[in-house]
């Protein structure tokens, strides 16, 4: 899957920043087309339109609606426009996010990774899990995002990376920040064997600790607990 992304911004420095962010997140998996002014609606039509909407919201809206007559184009404003009315209009247009300038590279890249992960899930044609949807719709606070910010250093495929990030997000929210393979399997809608595999990946990478739960009979039960250094600071 190779996405086509149109980026529209009058500032060439911003265009380079957005281009660099996409290259860092997706490499050659995206075809970028950069514009300093709104382009004509012509093929190849984009999968995603990223645009500055300050002072030209109506024109961007018209371009997006024209594109959607040809293709299901997604929309991501990257803008200085802080007006509630502009944000509301972006929501009505189905914006996948709303990035305010000056933006932080980490915040932008997190948004692009979530979008790319969802598009990959949709292109696979398989049923989506709640964990995948949470990854796309839920934007954690900066303290919560710390584990996933370093996650790309693992040598994993996009689908494996997605599962590991979902597991870390789940561990941050659950009681005592720990779970068993059975609990992880239930929340991610995967088998226990698969859940255990990715918990062991997190263990090997130093993201979680593993301890044996006391059981009277049968096979031992293991708990996986997120490392204390990755937890949000206490108030």
Secondary structure, DSSP 8 states (H G I E B T S, - for coil): --EEEEEE-S-HHHHHHHHHHHHHHHGGGEEEEEESS---S-SS--SEEEE--TTTHHHHHHHHHHHHTTS--EEEEEES---HHHHHHHHHTT-SEEEESS--HHHHHHHHHHHHHHHHHHHTTS---HHHHHHHH----TTTTHHHHHHTTS---HHHHHHHHHHHHHHHHSGGGEE-HHHHHHHHTS-HHHHHHHHHHHHHTTSEEEEEE--SSSS-EEEEEE-GGGS----
